[in-house]
Amino acid sequence: MRPVVIAVVSDLHCGSTTALCPPRIAQDDGGEYLASKPQRWLWQNWLLYWRRVGAVRKEEKARLLVVINGDLTDGGMHHGNTQLVSPNPTSQAAIVDAALKIPKALEPDDWLLVRGTDVHTGPSSAYEERVAVGLKKDGERVIRADITGTYSHFFWKGEIDGIRMDFAHHGRMGQRPWTKPNVVANLAAEIFHEAAARGELYPHLAVRSHQHRYVDTGNIHKTRVIQTPAWQLATAFIHRISPGAVSDIGGLIITIKSGRLSVEEVLYAPDPVPVWRPT
């Protein structure tokens, strides 16, 4: 079977002033928003990530599946949040369009859109369904849900060359550095045993997001769970509940070739906070 490269990104939070945004974006009232320095750093790495995806695909002569694993937009003024380019869905859609033009230029063979969190993407993630339908109207091959007929998914299962996978947005992770991987490992065991209890074949790989931190359980269980990095830096809320916390930024490049699975994590580290010293 022809190799398949799966590019997985999540938690773009387009519309947030701490998340992915092109250098300049038009506003609904005729003005413009200019991206901050951290946002320009995110955008530069967004371009580098997709350049790497294109290189791997070319090297493998592979089919390309692009997965957006939830929280594509940031939504309205939730949780008292004021860190928004604009709460206007039209303005946030313009950022989404600019961001997705980069992977669209690679001419993916397939797209998979997974639904995120209602507070960010609307009731039943209506914004993400709207983007998925828009991609379909643009002539892109968007994977459709067999049961509901929608073009975005709360939960998706697939099999490529014998490798069974499932994708969902909400995962789990420990909130302390020493518990972070343990909780993900527990999730891997739970997914495996629940599949067995239902008499189903277990997934070889389960991809989850939402936590903005990267964890890969590797081969410690039959089911491998990967929690994806994000494309949003810390918000004021995060600074309040976890001072000094740093999101993991980047995406995954999963290659399935000759019935074997390999994963390349593409991570970008922001500069550390400068240390003040008296002079």
C-alpha positions in Angstrom: 0.0 0.0 0.0 1.2 3.5 -0.7 2.6 5.2 2.4 0.4 7.6 4.3 1.6 10.7 6.1 -0.8 12.1 8.7 -0.2 15.7 9.8 -1.9 16.4 13.1 -2.4 19.8 14.6 -4.8 21.0 17.3 -5.7 23.9 19.6 -5.1 26.7 17.0 -7.5 29.0 19.0 -7.7 31.4 16.0 -9.0 34.7 17.4 -7.0 34.6 20.6 -4.3 37.3 20.9 -1.9 34.6 22.3 -2.6 32.1 19.5 -1.9 31.5 15.8 -2.5 34.5 13.6 -1.0 35.8 10.3 1.1 39.0 10.6 -1.8 41.2 9.5 -5.5 40.5 9.4 -8.5 42.7 8.2 -11.2 43.5 10.7 -14.9 43.6 10.1 -15.0 47.4 10.7 -12.4 48.1 8.0 -9.5 48.3 10.4 -6.6 45.9 10.8 -5.1 43.8 13.5 -1.3 43.4 13.6 0.0 40.3 15.2 2.1 40.6 18.3 5.7 39.4 18.5 4.8 36.1 20.1 2.1 35.6 17.4 4.6 36.3 14.7 6.9 33.6 16.2 3.9 31.2 16.2 3.2 32.0 12.6 6.8 31.5 11.5 6.8 28.0 13.1 3.5 27.2 11.5 5.1 27.8 8.1 8.1 25.7 9.2 5.9 22.8 10.4 4.1 22.5 7.1 7.3 22.8 5.2 8.5 19.8 7.1 5.2 17.9 6.4 5.7 18.6 2.7 9.3 17.3 2.8 8.3 14.1 4.6 5.4 13.5 2.2 7.7 14.0 -0.8 10.4 11.7 0.6 7.9 9.0 1.3 5.9 9.6 -2.0 2.9 9.4 0.4 -0.7 10.2 0.5 -1.3 13.1 2.9 -4.1 13.3 5.5 -4.4 16.6 7.4 -6.0 16.3 10.9 -7.3 19.4 12.8 -7.9 17.8 16.2 -10.2 20.4 17.7 -10.4 24.0 19.1 -9.8 25.6 15.7 -11.2 28.9 17.0 -11.1 30.7 20.3 -14.7 31.8 20.4 -16.4 34.7 22.2 -15.6 36.4 25.5 -15.7 33.2 27.6 -14.5 33.0 31.3 -14.1 36.8 31.4 -11.5 36.6 28.6 -10.6 39.8 26.9 -7.6 38.5 25.0 -9.3 38.3 21.6 -8.4 39.8 18.2 -12.2 40.1 17.9 -15.1 38.1 19.3 -16.7 38.5 15.8 -16.9 35.1 14.2 -16.2 36.7 10.8 -12.9 38.0 12.0 -11.9 34.7 13.5 -12.9 32.9 10.3 -10.5 35.2 8.4 -7.7 34.0 10.6 -8.7 30.4 10.1 -8.8 30.9 6.3 -5.2 32.4 6.4 -4.0 29.5 8.6 -5.5 26.7 6.5 -4.2 28.2 3.2 -0.7 26.9 4.3 -1.7 23.2 4.4 -4.1 23.6 1.5 -1.1 24.6 -0.6 0.3 21.1 -0.1 -2.9 19.7 -1.8 -3.7 17.1 0.8 -5.5 13.9 -0.3 -7.8 14.0 2.7 -8.9 16.2 5.6 -10.2 15.2 9.0 -11.7 17.8 11.3 -12.4 16.8 14.9 -14.7 18.8 17.1 -13.3 20.7 20.1 -14.8 22.5 23.1 -18.2 24.3 22.8 -17.0 27.4 24.6 -14.4 27.9 21.8 -16.1 26.5 18.8 -19.8 27.1 19.4 -22.7 24.7 20.3 -21.8 21.2 19.1 -18.7 22.8 17.6 -20.8 24.5 14.9 -17.8 26.7 13.8 -15.7 23.7 13.1 -18.5 22.0 11.1 -18.8 25.3 9.2 -15.1 25.2 8.3 -15.3 21.5 7.3 -18.3 22.2 5.0 -16.4 25.2 3.6 -13.4 23.0 2.8 -15.7 20.5 1.1 -17.3 23.3 -1.0 -13.7 24.4 -2.0 -13.2 21.0 -3.5 -11.2 19.4 -0.7 -11.7 15.8 0.2 -13.1 16.0 3.8 -13.8 12.7 5.6 -17.6 12.6 6.3 -19.2 10.9 9.3 -21.1 7.9 8.1 -23.9 8.0 10.7 -24.7 11.8 11.0 -23.5 12.9 7.5 -21.6 15.8 9.1 -18.1 16.7 7.9 -16.6 17.1 11.4 -16.4 14.4 14.2 -16.7 14.2 17.9 -14.9 10.9 17.7 -13.3 9.2 14.7 -12.0 5.7 14.1 -9.9 4.7 11.1 -7.6 2.0 9.8 -4.7 2.5 7.4 -2.7 -0.5 6.2 -3.7 -2.5 9.3 -3.0 0.3 11.8 -6.1 1.1 13.8 -6.4 4.6 15.1 -8.9 6.9 16.8 -9.0 10.7 17.3 -10.8 12.8 19.8 -10.2 16.3 21.2 -10.5 15.8 24.9 -7.8 13.8 26.6 -6.4 13.7 30.1 -3.2 14.7 31.7 -1.7 15.0 35.2 -1.4 18.6 36.4 2.0 18.1 38.0 5.2 17.4 36.1 5.6 14.0 37.9 2.0 13.0 37.3 1.6 14.3 33.7 2.7 11.1 31.9 1.1 8.8 34.5 -2.4 10.0 33.7 -1.9 9.6 30.0 -0.6 6.1 30.5 -3.7 5.3 32.6 -5.8 6.6 29.7 -3.9 4.2 27.3 -4.7 1.2 29.5 -8.3 2.3 29.8 -8.8 2.6 26.1 -7.3 -0.8 25.6 -9.4 -2.5 28.2 -12.7 -0.8 27.3 -12.2 -2.0 23.7 -11.7 -5.5 25.0 -14.8 -5.3 27.2 -16.9 -4.3 24.2 -15.4 -7.2 22.1 -13.8 -4.7 19.7 -10.2 -4.6 18.4 -8.2 -2.1 20.3 -6.7 0.9 18.6 -2.9 0.9 18.0 -2.9 4.7 18.3 -5.2 7.1 20.1 -4.6 10.8 19.6 -6.0 13.3 22.1 -5.5 17.1 22.5 -6.9 20.0 24.6 -4.2 20.0 27.3 -1.7 22.0 25.3 1.1 19.6 26.4 2.8 16.9 24.5 3.0 13.4 26.0 3.6 10.1 24.1 3.1 6.8 26.0 5.2 4.9 23.4 5.0 1.1 23.7 4.2 0.8 27.4 0.7 -0.4 26.5 -0.9 -2.1 23.5 -2.6 1.1 22.8 -0.3 4.1 22.3 -1.8 7.5 23.3 -0.4 10.8 22.2 -1.5 14.1 23.7 -0.7 16.7 21.1 1.0 20.1 21.5 -0.9 23.3 20.7 -0.6 26.6 18.8 -1.6 28.9 21.7 0.8 30.4 24.2 -0.3 31.0 27.8 -3.3 33.3 28.4 -3.9 35.5 31.4 -6.0 32.7 32.9 -3.0 30.3 32.7 -0.7 32.9 34.1 -3.1 33.1 37.1 -3.5 29.4 37.8 0.0 28.3 36.9 2.6 31.1 36.8 5.5 30.3 34.5 3.6 27.5 32.7 4.7 27.0 29.0 2.6 25.4 26.4 4.1 22.8 24.0 4.0 24.3 20.5 4.0 22.2 17.4 2.4 19.2 15.7 2.8 15.5 14.8 3.9 13.9 11.6 2.7 10.3 11.6 3.9 8.0 8.9 2.3 4.6 8.1 4.4 2.5 5.8 4.3 -1.2 5.1 2.0 -1.8 8.1 4.3 0.0 10.5 3.7 3.3 12.4 6.3 6.0 13.1 5.8 9.3 14.8 7.8 12.5 14.5 7.0 15.2 17.0 7.7 18.7 15.7 8.1 21.0 18.7 9.1 24.6 19.0 10.3 26.1 22.2 9.8 29.8 23.0 12.6 31.8 24.5 12.6 31.6 28.3 11.4 34.6 30.3 14.3 37.0 30.8 15.9 37.1 34.2 16.1 40.6 35.8 19.4 41.4 37.6 20.2 44.7 39.3 22.8 46.9 37.5 
